[in-house]
Amino acid sequence: MNKTDIVKNYISNEIKVGRIKKGQRLPSCREMAAQLSINKITVNKAYNELEKEHKVYSIPRGGFYLVDSEESTKIALKEVDFQSVKPDEKLIPYREFTHAMNKAIDMYKNSLFGYEATGGLASLKETLKIEFEKDGVYTSTENLVITHGAQQAIVLILQTVFKKEKGKLLVEAPTYSLVLKLAEHMGIDVIGIERKKDGFNYKEMEKIFSSGEIRAFYVIPRHHNPTGYSLKEKEKRRIAELSSMYNVLIIEDDYLADIGSKKSCMPIHYYDVSKCTVYIRSFSKTFMPGIRMGAVVVPEVMVGDVLSLKHLSDLNTSKIPQSALNSFIKSGMYEKHIKKVKKSYENKLKRAAEMFNALSPSAISWHVPSHGIFIWIELPNSIDMLVLENKLKGHGILIKNATEFFPQKYTKENYRSDVSCIRLCISGVLDEQIESLTTLIKILRGLLENNVYKK
């Protein structure tokens, strides 16, 4: 056995006895050289061979890490769910919110059975007005409506916009799948415009706007679902200018605003001098999905219609969770909670980026943002997605095929016909489960190397 094999054999035994685990850093070349009385160059050569065999991966100036072992290729005891958009249960502030809820019940104990104003609890609207202004969204409380999550806000706006006049809805391709389903249910014609990492083709956007057919443009400027892309300031300003020029209503879904981005990052609403942008915010993805709390800033000309529709659909949003959220924000607990959530998501995304940088084959295009919850992967269209999904399921890994995020009428002629797309959501994946991305990448690499293509 040569000295390189001695190093590789030693590492293999360390893995078998459990002293080196999946995702764990291998001993440094200096440490290994001293342990085995072998030259550091030989150790480095052995590590590089292990990397070529896809058993370890390296991070520049960060050492070598174990990719996989026999144990890790078995079905996971607990599924690693990259499909669902949900927070890690460990990040949900049960105890703190219980305190806020009890305080709300005590505060409103004499009016628990009464109805609240359709537009929302006045004190919460005042609080949100102040919070929104910190992010460049300036509005009056009269134009702010509390809703059952962002979903109800989207429904109310689409109903208001398209109930009287016919027209088309422009969406990003890809986009949030629920909006496509809502538009189909309401009989709204949808047109798609490709959302790229660097934004849009603005000549194409102006051509679409100038047709006079577009009544509204639904857009997710930052932490885009499903790609994770975020628009730059000049791009948001350009969209605001074009929408004002051609009288197209912008429906801005800023559902993950609290998760963070650059300090200078502003919403499209900030750049809209005509103030005809609908701005939607959600607390479901960053806080507690079950309380279904969202808010929408509505242009003055639409407020009456939106409130009338909301009154018809549910009279009002429950007072207790509104009051509890208000208390939670004003006490500073929400800000503390968001910092914890941001740190968790950023750490997972950073780790994911390291693994993709180290392991991903060149045939795969991927995007891992610094903030947000989504990872976007583009694969050669020749790969059989069913084979891929089944192989990953065999390892307890669930992924989301991105087909549903594209409008039906948005044909492959409009989008790159040579790729298939996957969306991964990291929000509900445990910190230790992020390492399963090494298995995902290894399987992708295997399919590419073994030419597992569509029949």
N, C-alpha and C positions, 0 to 999 in steps of 0.2 A: 504494500500500500504506500503510495507516494504521500508527501507531506500535505498536499492540497486535499487529498482524500481523507487524511487524518482529521483535518479541520471539519470537513463536511460530515464525517462520521460522528464526530463529537457533537456537532449541532443537532444531528438527527437523534442522537441518544438523549440530549437535553430536552428535545421536544417530546419524545416518548414518555419520559418520566415526569413531564409537566413543569419543568423549571423554565422553559421558554414557551409561552402561550401565544395564540393567534393575535397578531397586531402588536406584540411586544418587541421591544428593541433588542437586537442581538448584542452580546458583549462587544465592546469596541475592538478594533484591530490590535491596539496596544495591549488591552486586557487579555485577549485570546492568545496573542504571541507569548506573553509572559506565562500564561497558564499551561501552554503546550510546549513551551521552549522552542518556538518556531518563529521565523522571521516575519515581521509585519507585512511585508510585500506578499508573502505566501498566503497569509490569512486573507488579505485583500483580494487576492486572485481567487481563493476558494469562495469568498462571499460573492464575487462577481459571477462565478459559475453558477452559484445557487440562484442568483437573480436571473440569469439567462434561462434557468430551468423553471422560472416563475414560482420559486419556493420562498424567496424573500424579495423585498423591494427596497430601494434606497431613497433617502431624502437628502438633497444637497446640504452638506454640513450638518446633517442630522442623524447619520448612521444608517444601519440596515435593520429592517423589520420583517418579522415572519408573516408571510402571506397566508399560508394555509397549512393544515395538517390533516391526517386521516380523520381525526375526530371532527374537525370543522366541516368536512364535506358530508357528514351525516345530516339527516333531517334535524333542524333546530328544535329544541324543546319548546321554544316559544317563537311564533312566527315573527319575522321581521317585516313589518308592514310599511312599505314605501308607497302604498296606494292611497290610504286614507289621509284626509286633511284634518288632523286632530292634534291637540297639544299633548305632550308627555304628561301623564297623570301626576307625576312628581312635581310638576310646575304649577298645578292648579292650586290656588291659595284657599283651600277649604276653610281652615281655621280663621283666617283674617276676614274672609267674606261672611262667614257665619256671624262674626261679631258685628259686621256692618249690617247684615240682614236683621239681626236682633234689635239693633239700634233703630232701624227703619220701622220695624213693627211697633216698637215702643213709641216712636214719634207719631205714627199715624194710627194708633190703636182705636181712636174714636171715629176714624173715617175709612176703615178697611173695606167696608162693603159699598162705598160710594165709587162713582166713576170719576176718572181723571180726565182732564182736557184731552181731546183727540191728538193734539200736537205734541203732548208730552208734559211731564212734570216741570213746572216753571223753574224750580231751583236747579234741576239737572241741566236744563237748557242754558241757564246762566253760566253754570260751571263749564259746560262744553263750549260755549261761546268763547270763554277765556282761553280754554285749552286749544281750540282751533286757531285762534289768533296767533298763538305761539308758532304755529306751522304755516302761517301765511294765508289762512282762510278767514276772511273778514265778512261777517254777516250780522244781521240782527236776530234776536231770539224768535221774532215772528216768522222768519224764513227758515227756521231750524225745526225739523220734525223728528221726533223719536219714533223708531220703528222696531219691529220684531226682527232684529238682525238686518244685515245688508240685503238679504234676499227680498224681504218685503219692500224695502226701499226701491229696488230695481223694478219689481212688479208694479208698484204705484206709478213710477215715472213712465214706464212703457205704456201702461194703460192711459195715463194722462196725455202723452204725446200722440198716440196713435188712435185714440178713440174717436176723434172728429175728422181728421184729415188723413188721407192715404199718403203713403210715402214709404221709403225704405230705411232700414237700420243698417248702418255701416259698423262692422266689428273687425277686430284684429283677427288674423288667421296665423296661428291658433288663438283661441280665446277661452274664457270661462264657459264650460259646457252647459251650465244651467241657463245662461242667457240664451243660448241657441235653442234649448228646449222650450223656454218661455216664449221666445219669438215664434217658434213653430206652433205652439199651443194657441197663441193669440192671432195666428194668421198673418204675421208681419214678415214681409219680404226682407231677406238678409243678403248683404253684399260683404265680401271679405277683402281686406287689404293685408298683405303679408307683414307680420311683425318680425323684424330682424333684430339682431343683437345691437345694431347701431341705429335702430329706429325704423322709419318708414321711407318709402319712395314718395317724397312730398310733391313731385310733379304729378304722380299718379293720384295722390290724395286730392290735389287741387282739381284735377280733371273729373274725379268722381263727385266732389262737392259742387263743381260748376254745372253739372248736369241738371241740377235742380230737383233731383229725385230723393236726395238724402234728407230725412227729417232729423236724425240724431246719429251720433257716433259714440258707441260704447267703448271705453278705453280704460286700461289699467296701466297707468304710467310707471309705477314702481312696484317691484316685487311681483312682476307679472305672473299670472296664473294662465298657462302652465310653465312658461319658459324660465321664469326667474329674472328676466331682463328688466332693466330700469332705463327710462328715457333721460337724456341729458337736458339741461335747462334750455338750451337753444331750441331743442326739438319740441319741448312743451310750449315754449313761446310761439313757435311756428304754427302748432296746432291751434292755439288760441286765436292767432291772427287769421288763419284760414276759416275757422268756424265763424268768426265775426264777419268776415268778408262775404261769406256765402250763406249766412243765416242758418247755420247748422248747430243744433243743440249738442253740447258735449255732456255725456254722462260719465263722469270721472269716478271710477271705483278705486278708492284709496284704502282698501280694506286692511292693509298691513302697515299703515302709516306709522304706528307706534314702534314697529320693530327696528326702525332706524335706517339711516342712509347718511349721506354727507350733510353737514350742517347747513350748507347753502342750498340744499334740495328743497324746492318749492312745488306745490301742486299746480296743475294747469289753471285751476280756479284763481290763483294769485295773478297770473298773466292775462286773465280775461278782463279787459277794460270794459267790455259791454255788460259784464256781470250776468251772463246767460248760461253759465255752466252749472250743472247739477253736480254736487259734491257728496259722495257717499262714504261713510266711515263705519267700520264694524268693530265690535269688542269680542266677537266670538272666537276668532283665531288666536287672539293674544291673551284672553282672559278666561272665561268660562263659557264654552259653547252652549251649554244647557240654558243659560239665562236669556239667550236670543235677544241681544241688545245691539241696536245700531242707530245711526243718525244720518239724516240727509239734509243738506243745505239746498233749498229750492229757490229758483228765481222768483221774484215777486209776482210776476204775471201768472205763475203756475200754482202758487200756494193754495189758493181757494179750492182748485180742482183736486189737488193732492189730498188735502184734508177731508174733502167730501168723500173721496174714494176710500180713504182710510177709515172714516166713520162708518161707512157702509160695510166694510170688510171685518172690522173688529172693535168698533166703538172707540177703544183706547188701549194703550199699552199699560200693563199692570203697574200700579203705583209702587208696590213694595220693592221689586228689583230695580226700578228706576231710582228710588230713594237710596237703596243700598249701594248702587253704583256711584251715586252722587257723593255719599259719605266716604266711600272707598277712595275716590279720586281726591276729594278735599283733604282727607287725612294724610295724604302722602303715601298711602299703602299701594296705590296703583302704580305710581312712579317707581317705587321700590320693586314691585313685582315685575314690571316691564324690564327693568335693568337685569333682573335674574333671567328672564326669558330670552332677552337679547344675547346675553352672554352664553347661554346654553346653545342657542341656534348658531351663533357665530363660531363657537368652538367646533360644533359638528360639521359645519360647512368648511371650516379651515382644514379639518382632518380629512374630509371628503376630497377636497382639492389636492391635498398632498398625495392621496392614494391614486387619483386619476392622473396626476402629473407623473407619478412614478411608474404606473402600470398600464395605462390605457394605450392600446394599439393605435397606430396613426390612422387607420381606416375609420375610427370612431371620432365624431365631433361632439364635444360636451361643453356645458356651461355650468360652473359652480359659482354663484355670486358670493359676495362678502356678507350680505345681509339677506334676510328673507327665509323661505322654507322650501324652495323648489330647486331641483337639479334637472337640467334638460339634456337629453342625449339623442343624437342623430346617428343612425346606423345605416349601413348600406341596405338598400331596399331588397337586395337579394337574400338577406337573412330571413329565415322562416320565423316569424314572431311567435307562432304557436309553439314551435320547438323550444325557443328561448324561454317563454313563459313557463312551460312545463318543466324544463330543467331547473329553473330558479325555484319553482314551487317545491321541487324535490329536495331543495336545500332550505325550505321554509322561508323563502324570500318572495314577497309579493310586489309586483310592479304595475304601473299603469300604462297601457298602450294608448298613445295620444290621438288615435283616430277620432274620438268623440269631440275633440277640441276644435275641429275644423268644420265650417259650415258645409252643408250637403252640396250646395250649388257651387262651392269653391273647389273646382275640379283640380286634378293633378297638373293640368296645364298652367294653373296659376301658382302652384307650389312646386318645389323641386321634386321631380318624379323619381329621383335616385335614392331617396332616403325614407326610412321609417323612424318614428320618434317615440321616445319613452319619457314620461315624467316621473320623477322620484320626489316624494315629499318626506323631509327629514324631521318634521315637527314632533310626530308621535313616536319616532324611533329612539330607543334608549341610547345613551352615550356609548355603552359597550357594544351595542348592536351595529353601530356605524361601520365597524370593522368588517361587517358582512359585505361591504362594497368590494372588498378584495375578491371574494368569491364570485360576485356578479361580474366583475371585470375579467376574472379568470375564465368564466364560462363564455363570455363574449369572445375572448381571445381564442378559445378552443373552437368555437363555431366558425370563426374566420379562418383559422389554420386548417381545420378539417373540411372546409368547404361545405358546411351544412347549409345549403341553399334551398330556396323554394323549388318545388317540383314543377 
